[in-house]
Amino acid sequence: MNILLNKNIEVAVAMKKGFDVVRTALEEHLSSINENTSEIQALFDYLHELDVKIDKLSQRVDQTQLTTNPEEISVSPLTSEERTVFLALYTEEEPLSYQEIAEKTNMSISLVPECVSSLIQKGVPLNRSYCNNHIFFQINKQFKERQAKENVINLSLHSFI
């Protein structure tokens, strides 16, 4: 009986040592995960800051181009979807998010970023801003004034029919 009790104690001690080894390994693993998570978050924050700075720089370049040679800005012809997005932005005084543009134009949210990108590529100067990790767009005020005076985009009633 004494031998059996000693064996049970030995097994219990061995199991405790085994569990301690596993616990130590898990704690080291958890610590490593926490360090990696912190590093990933720091990198994400850094990338977000860079993104904001790049957008500000892009806006400054756009602004410089508009003020230096306003007559040289030409816009390629727009598709009907692009015209719809342009009108939604043109008629608003406040910047709009992708979601707000989709609601105003009755377009799917997945199509709106494509149209906005296409507008930019075709020469429509849009100001971008960020708020709460959402991007907002607004037509450049000087271009908006020029559109009102010169109809650069060639918006006419029959172009929507």
KABEL-V935516 format. One record per helix or strand of 3 or more residues. SS is the DSSP state (h for helix, s for strand). FROM is the first residue (numbers start at 1). TO is the last residue. If there is no record, write none. Layout:
# KABEL-V935516
ss={SS & SS}
from={FROM & FROM}
to={TO & TO}
This chain:
# KABEL-V935516
ss={h & h & h & h & h & s & s & h & h}
from={2 & 70 & 80 & 98 & 109 & 126 & 134 & 141 & 157}
to={68 & 72 & 90 & 105 & 121 & 131 & 139 & 150 & 160}
